[in-house]
Amino acid sequence: MHHYLNVWLLGQLAQADPLQYPGAAWSPYIVGALIGVLSMLTFYFSDKPLGASTAYARIAGMVGKAVAPQHTESLKYYQENKPIVDWEVMLVIGVNRLRPVMGLSKPVAMGISKTL
């Protein structure tokens, strides 16, 4: 199953063209600085780092529990880290729900459906 998921993700990457977007591009230096400030503020106020990588592992675990529950529950990672909907999963979903408002036509984070 991992092979098919990797092929699908590579296909999504191949379709995404970073140069095809409406409007002017932001300066990468300004964006990087803003992400740094946001990350520091998030950690300061919530005592949790800002990130989305764990959300993908949790989503994969939820899909795994639906498709192959015995196998998913036998994996050591999911025994220690239960696949639940938490703030990181909601962050990934929320960012993708805001795509139309931000003028984006492609998913912001890989693996999220275009219909969100």
C-alpha positions in Angstrom: 0.0 0.0 0.0 2.9 2.4 0.7 4.1 2.0 -2.8 0.7 3.1 -4.2 0.6 6.1 -1.8 4.1 7.2 -2.9 3.2 6.9 -6.5 0.0 9.0 -5.9 2.0 11.6 -4.0 4.6 11.8 -6.8 1.8 12.2 -9.3 0.4 15.1 -7.3 3.8 16.7 -7.2 4.2 16.3 -11.0 0.9 18.1 -11.6 1.7 21.1 -9.3 3.3 24.0 -11.1 4.7 26.5 -8.6 4.9 29.2 -11.3 1.2 29.0 -12.2 -0.6 31.1 -9.6 -2.6 34.3 -9.7 -1.2 37.5 -8.3 2.2 38.6 -7.3 4.7 36.4 -5.5 5.7 37.1 -1.9 9.3 37.7 -1.0 10.7 34.4 0.3 12.7 36.4 2.9 9.7 38.1 4.3 7.7 34.9 4.3 10.5 33.0 6.0 10.8 35.7 8.7 7.0 35.7 9.2 6.9 31.9 9.6 9.8 32.2 12.1 7.9 34.8 14.2 4.6 32.7 13.9 6.5 29.6 15.0 8.0 31.4 18.0 4.7 32.9 19.1 2.9 29.6 18.7 5.4 27.8 20.8 5.4 30.6 23.4 1.6 30.7 23.8 0.7 27.0 23.3 3.9 25.3 24.4 3.7 23.2 21.2 5.7 23.6 18.0 3.9 24.7 14.8 3.9 21.8 12.3 1.9 19.5 10.2 4.0 16.4 9.7 2.4 14.6 12.6 -1.0 15.3 11.1 -0.1 13.2 8.0 1.0 10.3 10.2 -2.3 10.6 12.1 -4.4 10.8 9.0 -2.6 7.7 7.6 -3.3 5.9 10.8 -7.0 6.7 10.6 -7.1 5.5 7.1 -5.1 2.4 8.1 -7.6 1.7 10.9 -10.5 1.9 8.4 -8.8 -0.3 5.8 -6.6 -2.7 7.8 -7.3 -2.2 11.5 -5.4 -5.3 12.7 -2.3 -4.3 10.8 -2.5 -0.7 11.9 -2.9 -1.5 15.5 0.0 -3.9 15.4 2.4 -1.2 14.3 4.5 0.1 17.2 4.2 3.8 16.1 0.4 3.7 16.3 0.5 1.8 19.6 2.4 4.7 21.1 0.8 7.5 19.1 -2.9 6.9 18.7 -4.3 8.2 15.3 -6.7 10.9 16.5 -8.0 14.2 15.2 -6.0 16.9 17.0 -5.0 20.5 16.5 -2.4 19.6 13.8 -5.0 17.7 11.7 -7.4 20.5 12.0 -4.6 23.0 11.1 -4.0 21.1 7.8 -7.7 20.9 7.0 -8.2 24.5 8.0 -5.4 25.8 5.8 -6.8 23.9 2.8 -10.3 25.2 3.5 -8.9 28.7 3.2 -7.4 28.1 -0.2 -10.1 29.9 -2.2 -9.9 32.9 0.2 -6.1 33.0 -0.4 -6.6 32.7 -4.1 -4.9 29.3 -4.4 -6.2 26.6 -6.7 -4.0 23.7 -5.6 -3.9 22.1 -2.2 -1.5 23.8 0.2 -0.4 20.6 1.9 0.2 17.4 0.0 -2.3 14.5 0.5 -5.4 16.7 1.1 -8.2 16.3 -1.5 -8.8 19.2 -3.9 -12.5 19.1 -2.9 -11.9 20.3 0.7 
